[in-house]
Amino acid sequence: MSLKSSKLQLNDQGQLRHFLGIDGLSRELLTEILDTADSFLEVGERAIKKVPLLRGKTVCNVFFENSTRTRSTFELAAKRLSADVLNLDVQTSSTSKGETLYDTLRNLEAMAADMFIVRHGDSGAAHFIAGNVCPDVAIINAGDGNHAHPTQAMLDMLTIRRHQAPFEQLSVAIVGDILHSRVARSNMEALRILGCPDIRVIAPRTLLPEGIEQYGVRVFNDLRVGLRDVDVVIMLRLQKERMQSGLLPSEGEFYRQYGLTSDSLALARPDALVMHPGPINRGVEIESAVADGAQSVILNQVTYGIAVRMAVMSMAMAGQTTQRQSRQGAV
C-alpha cells in the first residue's frame, strides 16, 4: 500500500475511517482493533445479541465476487451493531451490463448508505472507491484481487492472540498457494507489525510471488523442514479459479508434498494451532483428522470474525463521525 492510501484510511486524528489494508497501520491501531473485538465477543453470548453503536446507520454489502461466508459474517456483524443492512450482488447486475466501477459507485452513493463493505476481483478496487466516495461514507475492504483481505488477517490475529503465546515469542508458518492469496499478504503484514519474529512461508516455487522476502519472511519449499517447531500453522486454500495451467502438476501431488497431515503436523510444537481461512479443500490442503482435531481453531476463526468485523465497522464509523465534526467545526 502506498503512503497516500495508508493516509486514506485514517482521519486527521489518526482514527480509522476506512479499512482497506494492513500495511501502513501502526501496531497500536491493530492492537486497538483486537482489544475492541475482544470486548464484542461476549455480545454473541447474550440472549439479545445487539448493541446500539450503528443504530440508524445503513451498511451496504457490495460484493462483485461471491463469498457466502464473508458476506454473512459482515451482515451478522452489522446487525449486531443495530445497523440496517442491504446486500447487493453486483456481479450479476450492473458491471455485467458494461457499467464502470465509477458509475456503480455514484449509484450506490444515491442510496445514502453510511458504509460500503466491498469485495472485488481487482486489486485496488476498495482503494479506488475510498478515494472517490463522498467524504462521509466508510469503506471496508472485504477482499480485493490478490492484494488484501484485512478483516481476515485481523480475525486470524485475534485467534492467535487468544490461543497462543504473545506474538513476540511465536513462529508462524503460512502454507500453500501464497501467489494468489490476499489472506497470506495481509497476514504477513499483520504478523510483522505485531512483532512476530519468525514468519515462514511454505510453498512450491510456482506458487510463490516474486519479491516475497520484502515481507520479512523465511521461504521454504520443503513442508517438513518449514514446519519444524512452529507455534501456528495457517493453511491456505488453493485458488484454482485464479491459476493458470502448469502451476501445479495435480492436486494429489500437492497434497503429498504440502498437505497438512497428522504426520507433518507432528513436526510442529505439540500445542501448535491449526488455522485455515476456508472454505477447506479436505484431502487437498489438509487432512480431515487435522482439520477436525484438537489443535484446530478453524471454527473459532469464524466466531472471532464476527467480533473483528464489528470492531472494524464501529471504529470506522466513529472515525468518520469525528472527521465530519472536525470538518463542520472548521467551517
N, C-alpha and C positions, 0 to 999 in steps of 0.2 A: 504494500500500500504506500502511496506517495505521501509526503508530508502534508500536502494540500488535503488529501482525502482523510488523513488522520485528524486534521483540524476540523474537517467537516462533521465528524461525529460528536464534537463537544461544543457546548455553549461557551459564552465569554467567561463564565465562572469555572470552567473545567468539568462541568457535569455532562453526563451522557445525554445527547438529544437524538442521535441516530445510533444504530448498532449495525455496522457494516462489515467489520473485520476486527481481528485481534491485534494485528501489527500496528504499532504506534501508540497503543494504550499503555498506561502505567500499571505497575504491579499493584499500586494502591487501588486503582479503579477496578481491576479484575478481582481483587480481594473483596471490595465492596459489593460487587455482583454476587460473589459466593456467599458472603455474610447475609445479604438480603434474601437470597434464595433459601438459605438455611432457615431464616425466620418464617418463610412461606410454607415450609414442609408440613407444619402442624395444621395448616388450613385444610389439607387433604384428609386429615383425620377427624375433622369436625362433622357433626350431624348436618349442619348447613355450611357448605364449603364455599363461602363467599366473603370477600372483604370489599369495601366500597371505594377503593382507590381510583378506579376508572369509571365510576358511575356517571352516566350522561355522555360518555365518550363512545365514538364509533370506530371499530377496528375492522379493516378490510383485509382478508387473506387473498392476496393476488398471486396465484400460482400459474406460471407459464409452463411449469413442469409438474408431472404427477408426483405426489408423495402423501399417501393417506396418513401415515403415522405423524409426520412433521406437522401437517395441516391440522390434524385432530388435536395434537398437544397444544399448538398455538391457540386453537379455538377454545379448548378447555381452560387454558391459562387466562385468556381474555375474559371468559365468562366468570371465572373465579374472582376476577378483579371487578366484576359487575359491569363490564363494557357490553355494548351491543355489537354483534359480530355479523359480518357479511362475507360469505365465501364466494369468490369469483374464479371460475375455471376459465382463465383467459386463453389457455392453449387451444381450446376448441371454438373460440369465438373470434374476437377482433383481429388478432395478429394473423390468423389463418386467412383472413379476407384482405390482407395487404396493409392493414393499419400499422403505422410505426409505433415504436415504444413511446415516443414523444406524444403522439396522438392519444394513445391509450392513457398516458399519464394525465393529460388535460381532461379526458372524460372522467377519470377517477376523481380528480380534484372537484369536479362539478357535483359529486355526491356528498361533499362536505364532510369527509371522513377525517378523523384525527390521527390515524396511524395506518400505514400500509405494511403488511407483512409480505415480503416479495421473495419469490423463488423463481429463478430464471436459468435457462441453459447456457447463457452467455456470461462469461466472466466480466465483471464490472457493471452489470446491469443495475444492481442495487445502488452503486455509487452514482451512476448516471441519474437515476431517479432522485436520489437525495440532493444532488447538485442542481436539479431543475424544478423540484417541487416547491409549492408555495411555503413560506417560512414556518408556518405553524403545524405542519404535518410531520410526524416522526416516521422514519423508515427503518424497518428491521430486516436484515438480510437473512432469509431462510435457506440460503444456498444459491451460489451463482457460479455456474460452469464448473471448471476445475479449481476455482480460485479460493473460496472461503465458505465456511459454514460455522459462524462464530457461536451460535447458541448450542450447537452440538459439542463444540470444544469446551464450552463452559459447563455443560452438564457432565461431560467427561471429567473435567477438573473437580467438580463437586463430588462426583463418585469417588475419585481417588482420595480427595481430602477427607471424606467421611470414613473410608475403609483402610487407609494406609498411613504410613509414617509421613511426616512433613515433606513437602516437595524437595527441600534441600538435601534430603537423605535418600532419594529414590533413583533407581534405574528403571527406565520405561522403554519398552520395545513396541514399535508400531510395525505391523507385519502385513504384507500383501501388496495390493495394487496402489502404490504410492503415486504413480504417474498421473492417474485420473482422479485422485481423491482430494476433494476440498476439505474433507474431515482431517486428513493427515496434515495438510498445510496449517490449518487453524490449530490443531493440537500441538504441532511442533512449536508454533509461535507462543501459545499459551504456556506450555511447559517451560520454555526458555525464560519468559517474562517472570514466571512464578518461582524461578530459581532451581529448577531440576538440573542436576549436574551431569546426568548421563542419559541422553536421549538417543535411542538406537532405531534405525530403520532397517528392516529386513525384507528383501525382495529380490527377484531375478533382475538382472541388469536391464532387461527390456521394459520393466515396469518401474524404473527409477527416472525421475526428471533430471535434466542437466542442471548442474549448479546446486544440487540439494545440500551440499556442505554449508551453504550460506545460512542455513537454519541452525547451525551449531550442533549437528547430529553426527553420530558414527554410523557408517554404512556397512551392512553385512549382506553377503549373498548366500550365506550358509545359515539356515534356520537354527541348527543345533549349536552353532558357535554363538550366534547372536542372542539366543535365549538364556545363555548361561548366567545364573544368579540375578536375573531381573526381578523386580518387585511388581511390575504391572505389564501385562501383555494386551495390547489393543489390536485386535484383528480387524481387517478391512474387508468390505465386500468387493468382489471382483466386478469392476464396472464394465461388464461385457457390452453394454449398449454404447459405450464411448470408445471401444477398442477398434483398432484396425487389425485386419488379419495378420497373423505372423508374430504377434507379441507373445502368444502362448502356444506351446505345442499341443496341449489338451488340458481340460480341467482335471483329468485323472493324474496327469503328470504334475500339475501344480500342487494338487493335494499331497502327492507323495513327497514332494520336496518342501512345501511351505504350509501345508495344512497343520493346524494345531491339534495334536492328539494327546492322549494321556501320557504316552512315552516322551514326546517332545516337551510337554509342559513340566515333566519331572525335572528337566534341566534348570528351570527357574527356581526361585526360592519357594520353600514349602507353603508360604502364605501368599504367594503371588496372586494378584487379581487377574481375572479373565474378562475382557470387555469386547464389545462389538457394537457399532452404531446401528446395525440392522438395515434391511432385513438380512437374516443369516442364510447363507447357502450351505446347508449341512452336507458334509461329505465332500465339500469343495474347499472351504476355508477352515472349517472347524469340525471336529468330531462331536456327535450328539452327546456323548458321555461327558465331554468337557463343557459344552455349551450349557448343559443342564446340571453340571456338577457343583460341588460345594464351593469351589473357588470362583465361580461365575457370578458376576454382578450385573449381567446384561439386563435383567428385569428391573433392577434398582435404577439403572440408567434411564429407563422410561419414566419412572416415578420422579426422579430428580429433574428430568427435562421439563416437566410442567412447572416446577418451582423456579427453575432458572429462567424460563420464558416469562413467568410472572414478574420476576425481578427485573429483567431487562426492559419489559414493557412499562412497568411502573416507573423505573428510573428515567427512561427516555421521555415519558410524558411529563414527569416532574421537571426535567431539564428544559423541555420545550416551554413549559409554563413560566419558568424563571427567565428564560430568554425573552419571551413575549413581554413580561412585566418590565424587564430592563429596557426593552425597545420602546415601550409606551412611556416609561418614565423619562426617557431621553428626548421625547417629542416636546 
